């Protein structure tokens, strides 16, 4: 990859195909609810009599009556003795130590003295700073070393000296030259860069908070040489921080809990030169009491491991069968008889519609990896001559595999159904949703996850982690309820396991079940509401602006999501949206497929939702799924810390799904700055691989009501949507009731049970209950001829309910805007054919 040469050089990271540029972002630090310094606390301050250290000591003396162990390089001469006396006069007890802080054992001695003389040590502050203002080519080696070691060695030895001390914090002052550089302070800039990296690493490993505060420029404090330097900076638009400003920043930095903050008071031109977006400000969400970090683990008994290992081996056999069946199906279509051809030529030969071009290309790659095809140096495809097995034999072999391993029967059956119908789907003759959800039933997909040992173990581990977080947070603050939110909960496979684990803690828990589909939310309310009264049910689109959607920003202790976050356009934007829901220090728990399985692409790749993602560098090839490493990478980039990930593992290797846990640092874009809020409307994606439950059968409508089409259609909708008839407004468009592509199938099936076969476009031509009732009540619009095909297309959900009254043109436009190209073509073809009939066949 050729790295472009920017006008202003910036640090760039290239890892695993992901390019990142370091940027600075403005942040609004919260006001401290309570000081992080203790009244009468004991603090070790290295460089405590320099300009920054002296102001820090004065603040601790005057406001907290602190006990200070001050470390300096020089002996206590008259001027230093006078500063110590001033600190004591302002309320501090001071012990001054003349030590070389870069020595390996010097600061350990200072720590021991602090504990011996004052009984404890509550915090350490490194304020050792050296101003070396000389261009590098003129700087002698000893001057360079002095500037460098004042930062590197002091930081290292200080953190080593206190690694086993139970501190409230360690605060390390640093410099803004870390970010921009300064040819006159090259040694110091290099030392600061190393010290900052060392401290940030320590923040992830030491048992107490480590904070880095990079300062723009501090006031001169009476130093004439320093005043001369600062005078030039003032003229350039950079103002030094006063003692009062600086101590306010220190207090708020410690309260914010951010690992690193750069404090700078400068003109807009300076901020622009640093690349700071003036229109973007981050905020820090409130935090809760510290609790143990969530750690994913999968202990288990030998018997359970043997069962899982057997399941993994059978799953590998099913994976091979799926590829063999794919080869056989495409061989029947003539793929292997074309000879050498380009990918585009092969797609045209098989008449693959544009909607499924990505799926077809992925299938070519699968067959190439498995040895049926080969890719030439020019990217053309040719068959290898490997013979395929007849489809009937492969399906029989799959049936025998399902008999030997019953938990695999549902997935083997689903893959077989999808591949048997593959050519019809690729060519647009049959909608994929009809294959996945025949007659609107979720049973075929739901069965894949019932009794699956991998899914069961992952759900059990999430339930354990949630219960552990609830117990810890209740101990930390018994008066506050623990708030838990589930994103994309679907039909509640994970929900059931978690709620069962929380049943005994109900009085101290608030659980919010959310999904983008109102239909799923209604069904979950019926399933869980009575048994778990501490649960609420709300609609939430995690990719949209959260304002007005219900869940409060920064209010939740735990957010969990199972096999849903990958089904979004950009993982980083989605995780930012999730982070807004968590309080600082809140836990995010995910279940995600993290290892490649062709079966999922062959099944869910039939849907447009599988291909919605726009960040392929963060995903596994030909898939919206991400590996554990990719999840760790994007979680860390979004400000999640203490990331833990694991999969159920046996001698057969790790399972395809993992549980991931992470903790939010609480830093989020300000209101109205959520990346997902600026996305364009998109069709509701088809359900990704996730636990599901069977849809309730739709009861037939009583013949007694057939003399009233409005009442009859209302009753059909009420049964399918599981609502009372009086809750349905006959003039409200269907999208307001969560009528997505899956619900369309259920409604069509229910209406056909009463009125017979209907046109494929029925629910898009008549988009309110009243319009449908008028259609069924008018003789000219009677049932379509028997055998008319039905189809399913996705709709776009509005951000606000549509108004009452007959559907306007805008309603239809909004519905059509959510359709795929293939669905629009089919809709137009149906409408044009109907119009031709009504006009005597003239068109």
N, C-alpha and C positions, 0 to 999 in steps of 0.2 A: 504494500500500500504506500503510495506516495503521499507524504505529509505536506499539505500546503504551507507556504511561507506567509504567515500573517504580518500585517503592518506592525502589530504589537505582539511580540512573542509571548506565548502562554504555555504553561505546563500541560502536556497531553499524555494520557494513559491509553495504551492499546493492549487489551487483554481479551483473548479468545474471540477476536473479531469485533469487539465492542470498543469504539473510540469515545473517550470522555475528555472533556476540557475542564480544567479547574476554574471555577468562577467564584466571585464574592457576591453575596446577596445580603441586602439590608434586612435586619431583624429587629423587631420591637421586643426588647427585654421586659419581662414582667416585673412589676414592683414586688419586692420580697414580702410575703405575708408575715414572715417572722425572720429575724436576722439569722444568718448562718454562723456568725461569731457568737461565742458564749460570753456572757458577763463574767469577768474574772477568769476567762479561759487562758490556757497556756499555749503560746505560739512561738515557733522557731522561725526567725526571719533572717535569711542569708542575704548579705548586702543591705542590711537594715539601716545603714547610715548614709547610703547614697540618696539621690534625689527622690526616686520612687519609693525606696525602702523607708526613708525617713517620714514621708507623708503617710505611708501605711502604718508605721508604728505610732504616729501621732493619733491617727484615727482610732486605732485599737486602744490607746491609752485614754483618750478623751471620752470615747463613747462606750467603752466596755471595761475599763479598769483592768486591762489584760496583764498577764504575767508574760514577759517577753524575754526570750533568749536570742540576743542579737549577735550575728556572726559577721565579722569584718576581716579584711586581709591585714589591716594595719593595727598596731598597738593603740591603746586608749590614750591618745594625747589630749592636750587641753581642749581643743575644739570639739573632739568627740565626747570628752567628759562633759562638756557643757550641753551637748545634745541629749546625752543620757539623763542629765539632771532635769532638763526641760520635760522629758518624757515622764520622769518620776513625779514631777510637779503636776503634770496633767492627769495623773492617776495610775500609772503603770508601775509594776515592779520589774526591774530590768537587770539582766545578767549579760554582760558583754563578753564575747569570746573572740580573741584574735587568732584566727585559724586560716589555713590555706584550704578553702572549700573544695579545691580540685583534688586534694589528696584522698586516697582510697578509704582511709579510716577516720579522717578528721571529723566529718559530719556525724559519724556514728558516735563519736565521743560527745559531740554537742547534744545529740538526742539523749544519751545516758545522763548527762548533766541536767538537762531539763526535767527528766523524770525524777532524778534524785532530789533536786532542789524544790521542785514545785509539785511533785506527786503524780503528775500525768503530763501528757502532751496531746493537744486537741487538733492542731493543724500546723502545717509548714508552708512557708512562703519563700520562693526564690526570687529575690529582687536584685540579684547580682547582674549589673549591666555595665558595659564599657563603651564609651564613645570614642571610636577610632575613625577620624574623618580624614582619610588620606587615600588617594587613588592607589589601586593595586600595584601598578608598575613602579610606584615610588615607595611602597610599603616594605620595610625590612622584614625578614622572616620572623624575628622575635616579636615584632608588632602584630603580624598576622596570627601567630600562635596565641598571643595574649588575648586577642579578640575572639579567636575561635574557641579556645579552651575555657574562657570565662562562661561560655554557654554549655558546651558539650560535657566537659568533665564535671562541672558543678551540678548539672541536672542529673547526670548518671549517679554520682555519688550520693546525692540527696535522696533519690528514689530508692537506692539500695539500702540506705541507712534506715528508712522508715517502713520498709516493705512488710514488716511483721508488727507494726504499731497500729492499734485500732484508732486511726485518725478520723476526724470529721471530714477532712478534705486535704488535698495538696494543691496549692495555687502557684503556678509558674508564670511569672511575667516574661513576655517575649517582645519582639519588635515587629512592626509592619514591614520592615525590609525583607522579611521572609517571603512576602507575596509579590513584591515589585522589584526587589533587588536595588542595589545602590553601589555604583562602582567605587565610591569613596568609603564604603563600609563593607567591602567584600568578605573579609574574614568574619566579621560579626554576623552578616547575613547568612553565611554558610553554617556558622555555629548555631544560630537560631533555628535554621531549617532542621538541623539534626536534632536539636533539643526538643523541638515541637513534635517531631516524629517519634522520638523516644517517649515523650510524655503521653502522646495519644496511644501508643502501644501499651504503656503502663496503665492507662485508663481502662483497658480491656482486661487486664490481668490482676491488678491490685484490688484488695478488698475494700477500698474506700475511693471516693470520687477524686479524680485528677482533672484539674482545669487549667487550660492555657489561655492567657489573656495577652494578645498581641496589641501593643500600644502604638498609636501613630507617633506622637511626640509629647513628652511630658514637659511641664514648665521648667525653667532653668534652675529654680531654687537658689538663686543668688550666685550661680557659677558664671563668671564673665565669659569664659570660652564657650560654654554651652549656649549662653544668651546670644552670642554672635551667630552661631549656627542657626538657632531658632528664628532669628530676625530674617534670615534669608527665606526660610520656609513660610513665615507669615506673608512675606511679599508675594510668594507663589500661590497663596491661597490655602495654606495648611496651618491651622491654629493649634498650638500646644494645649494639652489638657491642664486645667487647674487642679489643685489638690482636691477641691470639693467635687469637681466633675469626675475625677479619676476614682474617688472612693465610692461615688454613686454607681459608677460602672462596675466596680469590684463587687459591691453588694448585690447588684442585679444579675451579674454574671453567675455568682455562686447560687443565687436563687433559681436561675433559669435551668441549671443542670446541663448546659451545653458543654461539650468537651473543649471547644475552642471558639473564642470571640475576638474580633479585630475591632478595636475602638479608635475611631478617627473622626476628627472635626475638621471638615475641609469644604471648599467651594465645589459647586456642581461640576466644574470642568475637571477637577481632580478625580472626583468619583467616576465621571464618564471615562477618564483615562484608565481607571482600574477595572472598567468593564461592568460597573454596578448599574443594574437596571433601576432607574428612578421610579418606575411605575409598579415595581414588585417589592412587596415587603412581607417577610415571614413573621409569623407570630409563634409564641410558645404556649402550648396548651397547659392548663393546670394539671398538676400531678397528684398522685395519691401517696400513701405511706409506702416505703420500700418493702417489697416482699421477695421471697425466694424466686429466682429466675426459673422459667419453665424449661425443663430438660427432657427431650424425647428419648424414650428407651423402650425396648421391646423384650423384656425378660419373658421366659416361657418354659413350660414343662416339655420334657422330651417327647411325650406323646403328641403334643400340639405341633412341635417342630416336625415330627415325622409326617403328620397330616399335611402340613403346609408344604413340605418338600415334595411329597407325592403330587400335590396340586400343581406346584411349579413345573414339575417334569411333564405332567399331562398338558399344562398350558403351553409349554414349548412344542409339544407334539401337535397341539391344535394350531399353533402359529405356522408350523410347516405345512399343515394341511390347507390352511387358508391361502398360502402362496401358491400351492399346487392347483387349488381350485381356481384361483384368479388366472393362472396361466391357461388352464383348460377353457375357461369362459372366453378369454380374449382370443384363444386359438380358434374357437368356434366362430368368432367374429371375423377371422381372417388376418389377425395381427401377424402371425408368423409366416404367412404366405406372401407378404408384400416385398420381401427382400430388404436391401438397405434403403433407408429413407430417413428424412428429417422428422423431428417430433411433430412439426406442423402437418407434414404429409400424412403421418400415421393418424393423427386426429381427424383430418379430413376424410381419410379412407374409411374410418369407423363411424363417421358422422357425429362426432362428439360435439355437443352444444357448448357454447362459450361458458355457460354457468358451471360446467363440470370439467373445464379444461385443466384446472390445477389438479383436480383429483386424478385425471388420466395421466398427466405428466408424473405425478407421484407414483402411480402404479407402474409406469415404465421404469422408473428408478428402482422400485422394489424387485421387478423381474430381472433387471440388470444385476443387482446385488445377489440375487438367488441363482444366477447362471443360465437363465433362459434367453436373455438378450445381452448384447455387448455394445458398448459405446465407442465409436471410433475417435481418433484424435481430433476430427473436425466436428464432433458432437452428433454425428448421425448414428442411427440405431440399426442393428441387424440381428436376426435370430442366430443363436448358437447351434441350432440343430437338436437341442435337447427335446426329447419326446414328452408330450403331455399325457396324462391319464384321463380317460373318459370321466365326465362329470358324475355320472351315475355311480361309478365305482368309488369316487372320492366322497360322495355324500353318504354312501353306505359305510365307508371307513369312518367317517365322522360320527355316524350313528353308533357304531361299535365303541368308539372312544367315549361318547357320552354315556353309554351303558356302563362302562368300566369306571368312569369318574362322574357320578351324577352331578356334583356341583358345577361341572363344566357344561352340562347339557344346555342350559339357556344361552351361553355365549356361542357355543358351537351351532346351535339352531339359528341364532340371530345372524351370525356371519354367513351361514349357508343361505338364509333368506335374502340377504343383501347381495351376495355374489350371484345367486340365481337370477335376480332381477337387475343385475348390473347393466347389461346392455340396454335395457329399456330406460334405465335412469340416465346413463351417459348420453343417449340420443334424445332425451327429453320426452320420450313417450309415456313415462310414468313418473309421478312426483316421488321424490325420496321420502318425504314424510309419510306417504301412504304405505311405503315398504316398512319403515320403522314402526309406525303406529297404525297397523291395519284397522280400519273402521274406527279410528280415533282412540283405540285402546292403548294404554301405556304398559300393558302387561308384558309384552314381548321384551321391552327394554328393562322394565322393573325386575323381571326374573333374573336378569344377569347378575344383579347385586345381592339377591337374597341368598344367604347361606354361603357366600363367597368368603373363604377364610382370610384373604388379604383385606377385603373391605371390612369384615368384622373386626379384625385386629386393629386396623387403623381407626375405626370408629371408637373402639374400646380405649385406645390410647388417648384420643382427643377427650373422651369423657373423663378419663383419669386426670388429665392435665387441667381441665376446667374445674373439676371438683377440688383439686389441689390448690388452684388459684383462689377459689372461693374460701376455702378454709384459712389460707394464709391472710387474705385481705380482711376477713372477719376478725381474726386475731389482732391484726394491726389497727383496725378501727371498727369495733363492734357496733357502733351507732350508724354506720353508713351501709346501705344496701350495696351488694356487688352487682354491677350492671353488665349483662352479657348480651351480645348481639350476634346473630347468625346471618350471614350474607348468602343470598342465592340458595336458600335452604331447600328449594324444590319440593319434593313430596316427603321429606322428613326422615330419611334414613339415618343420618347422623343425629338429627334432632332427638329421635327416640332414645338413642343411647345416652346422650348428654342429659336430657331431662330426667331419665331414670336415675342417673347418678346424682342429680341435684334434688331429688324429691325430698330428702330429709332436711335440706337446707332452704326450703321454700320461703320461709319467713324473711330470710336475709338476702334473697336473690330477686332481681328483676331480669327476666329473659325476654328478648325481642326476636321473634321469628320474622325474617324478611325474605322477600323474593320479588323479582321484577314482574312476575305474573300475578295479578289479583286472584286468578282462579286457584293457583297453588296456595295463596294466603288463606282464601276461604276454606279450602279443604283442610289445611293444617289447623285452622281454628276449630273446625268440627271434630278433628281427630284428637287434638291435644288440649283444647281449651278447658274442658270440664275437669280433666284429671290433674292438670297443672295450672292452678289459678294464678300463679306468679308469672305467667307467660302472656305477652302481647303479640299481636300479629299485624304487620304493616307491609305496605308495598315500598320497595326500594330498588332503584336502578343505580348501581354503584358507579356507573360510568357518567351519570348525569350530575348536574349541580345539586349538592345535597340540600340546599336551601329550600325549605318548604316541603321536603319529602318526609319529615317525621322525626327520624333519629337525631338526637341533639349532638352537636359537634363537641368533641372532647369530653364526653360524658361516660364512656364505657370502659370498664376494666378489662374486658376480654372481648375480642371479635374472632369468630371462627368462620371458616368457609371450606366446603368440601367440593373439590372438582368443579370449581366455578370461576375462579379468578383468571385462569388461563383463557377462558372463552370471552376475552375482551380485546380491544384493539391494541392497547399498549400496556404492558405490565407495570411500567413505572407510573403512568397516570392512574391506573387502577389502585395501586398500592398507596399512592398519595391520597386518593379518595378514602380508602380504608383507614389510613392514618388519622384523617380528620375526625373519625368517629371515636378514636381511642383517646383516653387521657394520657398524659405523659407517664411513662412507666407501665402502660397497659400492655397486655400480651395479645399477640396475633397468632392464631393457630390455624394451620392449613393442612388439608389432605389433597395431594396432587399426584397425578401420574408423572413419574420422573424418569422412566426408562422406556425406550422405544418398544412399541408393540404394533406390528402392522395391522393387527385385527381392528384396533380402534380407528385407524385411518380408513380401512375398508368399510367400516360401519358408519362412523360419524362423519367421515370425509364426504359422504353423500350429501350432507347438509351444507348450506352456505355459511352457517355459523362457525364451522371448523376452520374456514379460510379467512375470517375477518381480520386477523391480526396484521399489524403493520410494522412490527419490530422483529423480523426474522432472526436478527442477530442475537436475540434473547431467547430463542426457541430451538428445540431440536429440529433436525431436517424434516421437511414435509409434515410438520405438526405444529399446533399451537401449544403443545406441552413443552415444559422446560425441565432441564435436568436439575438435580440438587445443587450442582455448582452454579448453574445459571440463576436459580432462585436465591441462593446465598448472595450472589453478586448484585442482583437487582434490589434485594431487600436492604443490603448495606448501602447501596447508592441512594436509596430513598430514606435513609436515616433510621433504619431499624438496627438494633444492637443485640448482642447476646444471642446470636442465631444458632439454633440447634435443629438438626435434621437427622432422621434415621428411617429405615424401612425394615419391615419384618424380614429376617434373614435366616437362611438355613444352609445346609451343605450344598444345596442347589443354587445358592447365591441370593442376592437381595431381591425382594419382590418388586413388582413394577410400580407400586405406589409408595409414597413416603409421607410421613407426618413432619411438618416444619413448625417451629416455634420461634418467635422473635419478640423483642420489646421495643416499643416506640420511644424515640427521643423527644417526641412532643413538638417538633418544629414542622409547621405546615404553612402553605401559602395563606395570605390573608383572605378575608371574605371576597368572593367574586374572582379569585385567582386560581381556582381549581382547574388543572389542565383539562379534565374531562368535560367541564362545563362548556367548552368551546367546540366540542365535536359536532359533526353534522348528524342529523337524525339517521338512524340505520334500522334495518329490519330487526325484529326480535330474533335472536339466534335460536336455532333448534337446540333442544336440551343436549348439553355435553354429557360425557359419561359421569353419571352421578346416581346415587341411590334413589330409587323411585318405588312407588307403590301402585297397585292396580287402580284404575279408574272405576268408580262405581257404575254398574250397568244403568242405562237410561230406561226407566219404566215407560211402557206405552201410554199414550194419552187416551183418556176415557172417551169412547164414542159419544157420550152424552154432551161433550163440549164442542162437537164438531160443527154445530150451527153457529159458532161464534169464533171466526178466525183470529181476532185480536186476543181473546182470552186463551184460545188454544195455543197460539204461538208463544204467548207469554208463559203459559204453563210449561211448554217445552224448554224455553230458556231457563225458567226457574229450576227445573229438574237438573239440567246440565250444569248450570252455574251454582247449584246448591244455595239458592236464595229464595226468599219468600216472594210470591208473585207481586205483592204490593210494594216490594222494594225496587221493582223494575220500572223505569220510565220508558214508555213506548216510543218517545221521540229522541232518546239519547242514543248516539251512535255506539256501535258494538264495542269499539276499542275502549270505551270507558268502563266496560265490564270485564276487561282482560281477555277479550276474544282474540287470541293469537292463533297461529297456524294449527296448533294441536286442538284447540277448542273448536275451531271451524269444522274439523273432522267430526267431533262429537255432535255438534249441532246439526250438521248436514245429515249424519246418520239418524239422529232423532227425528228430524223433519221428514226424511224419506220414509220413516216407519209409519208416518201418518198420511203423507201426500204422495208417496211413490217417488221414483227417481227424479232428480232435479238437475238443472244446468250447473256446470262446474262453477260458473261465475255468480250464482244466486246471491251469496252473502256479500258480494262486492257491488252488485247492482242495486240491491235493497239493503241499506246499511242501518236501518232502525227496525224495531219490532213492528211499528205501525206500517212501514213500507212493506215488510214481509206479509203482514196480515192482509194488506190490500192486494198483494200479488196472489195470495191463495184464495182470496174472496172474489176475484174477478174471473169469469169464465174464460176470457181471452188469455189468461195466464195460468192455465191449468198445469197439471203435472207434465213433465217432459216425457217423451217416449221412453218405454222401458229400455234399459241398456245404456242410457246416457252416462258417460263417465263423470266421476267427481274428481276434483283436484283440490290442493291445499296451497295457499300462499301466505306469506308472513305479512303482518301489519305493523305499522309503527305506532307506538304509544304516544299520546299527546302529553305535553308537560302540564296542561291544565284541562279540566273537564270542558267538553264542548257545550255550547249553549243549547237550550231547549228549542223545540220546533223542528220542522221538517229539515232534512239534511240539505245543506247548501252545497254549491259547487266546490267550495273549499274543503268540505269533508271528504268528498270523493278524491280530490287531488291529494289530500293528505294520505288517504289510504293507498292510492296508486304509487305515491312517492316511496312507500315502504316495500314495494314489490321488487323481486328480482327481474332481470331482463327477460328471462325465460317465462316467468309468470305473466309479465306484461304482454309478451307476444301471444301467449295462450289466451289471455283475456281479450285482446284485440281480435284474435281470430274468431273466438266464440261470439263476440259482439257483432262483428262484421257479417258472420254467417247468419245470425239471427236477423240482422237488418236486411240482408239480401232476401231472406224468405218473406219478410213483411212487405217488401217493396216489389214483390213479384219476381224475385230472382234477377233483377236488373243489374246487380253488382255482385 
